[in-house]
């Protein structure tokens, strides 16, 4: 693995979105995750956000299912993150719409 590609600086949008999705900064919030709707522009890293949040949620014991309007994009992103999911030992807890059909 090329060390120059290991640590990349995330977009501010990615960091803020992950924190928001996981409930950071909620005053008086209960311990349950809340439903979220977020708009992220093209090129701001939706795949990275979903991959990272999927890992965090899987490590917390949740079963994660990511869905997309496009089976192609779902499968593409899952394959891009497969080794990361396996590295964290949470690949069995994360599925896409495409991988559910094959499981």
JOZI-V80318 format. One record per run of one state. SS is the DSSP state (helix for helix, strand for strand, loop for the rest). FROM is the first residue (numbers start at 0). LEN is the number of residues. If there is no record, write none. Layout:
BEGIN
ss=(SS SS)
from=(FROM FROM)
len=(LEN LEN)
END
This chain:
BEGIN
ss=(loop helix loop helix loop helix loop strand loop helix loop helix strand helix loop)
from=(0 2 5 11 21 45 59 63 66 70 87 90 93 96 102)
len=(2 3 6 10 24 14 4 3 4 17 3 3 3 6 1)
END
